[in-house]
């Protein structure tokens, strides 16, 4: 929920308690010292949290976890900017996020995407599939939401006004025209609600959907979005694309939403082929899958990073000598 400001969820971890496959109980960070609190993740030496975070349960069972907590202020809003292409979305968002230790530290969720995100939230036989219909409703081709949390109305107003000022400067510098997408108060309240149910409507389009989540450098998220949009159309799927900033635009989550009929074997095959082809393209560009598919992402990734996989297997054999843990999504023995 606060990834735009604080980074990936794993960065919030201060310490863990893990039950190893051998029955041993291990605590990490400062928590490993008897009587100490879990306040410092680096603890008594090298931090080995990463062996368990993202291991999909293959190394041990996390039974306790201490995380950072952050303030939850009462002054909140969301403003959105629309643009004609993903590059303006990428570059303008970066300009805003450069104000770290300033207005960018009030941005907790920075996420956007393209107009099919709206279209595919309805049964496909009941809505137009041409952008002109959505354009008349005021929906931009691409957009970015800036969710703002502040401790006072003065801070909130200053942050909102500064983003508007930066938009004017961006237009003057680039000669492009990004515009504020004025949200209805009900839209703002819906987007502020946590947890929201943003994913559920995508099942209405065609009985099923798949989120494919890829991490990329922020300055490559527009190119990644274009690749996914092109390939979705080639495979006959609506080109639905969602993008979010991580840690002041240091990374991006790029997520195509593949809307398909899971009861149709041909649709399932097309999803698998699309997933495999785009994974190979993006691995060649150095992008990483966030939720690895054990049949596509994991084998293709480890085939390229064999040295890393070999080291993982060594750690696996050390922690789970009898190989009793489930291989999980990483497809480890």
N, C-alpha and C positions, 0 to 999 in steps of 0.2 A: 504493500500500500504506500510505502514511502521510498520506493526504489529510485525515483528520480533524484532524490536528495541524498540518500544514504547508501545506495548501491545494492547489489544482489542480497537476497535474504541471508546467505551464508556469512556475509560480512557483519551481520548483527549478532553472531554467535559469540558468547564469552567463555563457554565451557560445556562439556558434555559428560554424561555417564554412559558407558557402553558395556554391555555384557558380550564378551567374546565367545566364539563357538567352543572354546575350551572350558568355558564356565567361569573364567576370570572376569572380574569387574574392574574396569579402568575408568578413571576420571582424567579429564584433560585441563590444560591451563592451570591457573592458580588453584583451581578446585582439587588438583592432585595432591596438594599439601594438606595433611590432616588439620582440620579446624579452620582452614582458610575458606573464604567466600569465592564464588566464581566471578571475579571482577576483572581478570586480565587473562586473555586467551593464550598468551605466549608462555606463561607459567615458568616451569623449571628448566626449560631447554627448548629444543625444536618443537614446533607445534604440529601435532599429527591429526588435528581435526579433519583435515582434508581427506584422510584415508576413509573416513566414514560419511562425511557430507558429500552427497552425490554418488555414493557407492551402491545405491539401490538395495541396501540390506545385505550385500554380499560379504561384507567384512565383519559384521557384528550387528547387535540390536541396540539402538540408542534408546535408553530408558528414561533419561533425564536430559534436559537441555536448558541452559541459561542464556537469555538473549537480552540485548539492550532494549530499553523502552524509551519512547520519545514522547514529548508533549503532544496533547491533542487539543489544540486551541479552538475557540468557539467562532472565530471570524474566518469564514471560508467562502470561496466562490470558485467558479470555473469560467474562464474566457477561452474563446476558440478563434483561430484564424484559418481562413480558407485560401487555397492557392490552386493553380492549374496543373502542377506537376510535383513529383516527390522531391525534386532537388530544392525547390523553394521551401518545402516543408522541412527538409533536412537542414538547410543552411540558416534559415531564420531561427529555428529552434536552437541551433548551436549559438547564434548570436545572443539569444536570451540567456542561455545556460552559462555563458562566459562570465556572467555577473555573480560568480561564486563569492561567498562572504557578503553578498548583497541580496538583490531580489531573487536570484536563483535559489537561495536557501529557503525561500518560502514556497518553492514548487515541489510538491510531494509526488504528484502523478502527472507525467507529461506523456501523453499518448494520442495517437491519431491514426489516420489511414485514408482509404479512398471511398468513393460514393457507394460501391456495391456492398459495403458494410451495412448500409441502410436497406438496400433492396432485398438482400437475402434474409432479412429478419421476418419475412412474410412468405406464405406459400407461393411458389413460383407461378401458378396458374392465376393468381389474383392480383398481380402487380405488373406494371410495365417494366421492361428490361432495357429500355433506351434511356440514356442519361438525360435527354432533353426534358423528360417528365420531372426528374428530380431537380434539375436546374431551376425549373419554374417554382419549385418549392423552396428555393434558396439554399440547396445543399451543394457545397463546393465539390469539385472533382477530388481534391485532397484537402485534408485539414489536420490541425493539431490542437488538442485540448491542453490547457495549462490549469491544473488544479492547484489552488493557492490556499495555504493555511497561514494565518497570522494571529498574533496575540491582541491586536487592537484594530479598530476600524481605520485608524490613521495609517498603520502599516499596510493594511489591505489596500486602501485607496492608492497609496504610494506605489505599491507593486503593480497594480493594474495600470495605473497611468504610465509607469515606466515601460511596461511591455508595449503599450500603445505608441509611446514615443519611439521605441526601438523599431516598431513596424514601419513608421514613417521614414526613419533613417534608412532602413533596409530597402524600401521602395526607391528612395532618392539615390541610393548607392548603386542599385542593380538595374534600375529602369523597369523593374517588374512591378506587378500590382497584386500584393496580397491584401486581403480585406478581412476585417473582423466579421466573424459569423456570429451574429447576435442571437444568443440562446434564450429561449423562453424560460421564465423562472421554474417551470415544472421540469424542463430539460436539465437545468442546473441541479435541482434537488435530486432528480433521478441519478445523475452521474456522481453526485456526492455520496449517495447512499452506499453503505458498506455493511455486509457484503452485498454486492449487486448480483443480478442474474443476467448479466450481459450475454452469456454464452447460450442460454437456453433457446432463444428464438431461432438460432441458426438451424435447429433441427426441423423447423417448419418448412424450410425451402424445399427439401427433397428427402426427408426421412432420416438424414444422418449428416454428421459433419466431423471433420478431423482438423485439430489445431496442430500445425507443424511449427515448432518454436526454435528459432535460430538466433544465436548471438553473433553480432558482427560489430566491427568498429563503427562508431556513429557516422563518420564521413563516408561510409560505404552503404548506408541503409537505403539510400535512394536507388542505387544500382541494384542492390539485392531485391528491392521491391519491384523494380522493372522486370528483372529476370522472372520472378514468381508470377507477376501479372501476365507476361507473355506466355509462360508455360501453362498456366491455368487455362488460358484461352485456347492454346494448341490442343490441350487434352479435353476440351469441351466442358470445363467447369467455369462458373462465374468467377471473375478475377477479384476475389475478396482479399484485402491486405490490411493488416493492423501492424502498427509500429509504436514502440515505446522507448523513451530515454532511460538509461541507467546511469546513475552517478554523474549528473551534470553533463550528459552527452559524451561520457567516456566510452560507453558501449551502447548498443541498440539491441532490443529484442525485435526481430522481424518475424511476423507470424502470418502466413497465408492460412485462410480458413477454407478448407476444401469441403464444399457442400455436395453431397452425393447420396445415392440411394443404397443403403447398406444391404438391402434385400436383393439387389441385382448383382449377380456375379461379375458381369461385364464392368459395372461401375467400380466394384471393388478392385478388379484387375487394373483398371485405369488409374485408380488412386495409388496403387502400389508402384506402377510404372512411373507415374508423375513423381512420387516420393523418391524413388531411386535415382531418376535422372537429375532432379534438382539437387539432391544431396551430393552427387558426384560433382556437379558444377560448382556448388558453394564450398565444398571441401577443398577444391582446387584453388579457391580464392582465400582459404584460411578461415572460413566461418565454421562455427561449432553448433551442434544441436544441443538444445537445453534439456529436452526430454527424449533420450535416445530410444528409437525403435529397435528392438533386439534383432529384427530380421533385415533391417536396412541400415540405419544410422550406425549402430555399434560395429558391425563387421566392416563396413566401408571406412569408418574412421580409424579403427585399429589397424586396418591393412596399410594405412598411410603413416601411422604413428607406432610402428612395430616396437621400437625401443621402449616407448612409454608403456605399451601393453605388456611387454616382457617383465618390466619392473613391477607392474601391478600384480602380475601372477606371482612374483616372488613374495610380495607382501601378503597376498592371499594365502599362499602356502604356509607362511609364518603364523598368520592369525587363525587360519582355519585348516590345520594340518590334515584333518579327516574329511575335508570337503563336504561338510554337512549343510552349509548355507545354500539357499536358493540362488541360482546364477543371476537372477534379476534381469533388468533391461540391458546390463552391460555384457551379457552373454559370457560371463566368466565361468570356468568349470566349477 
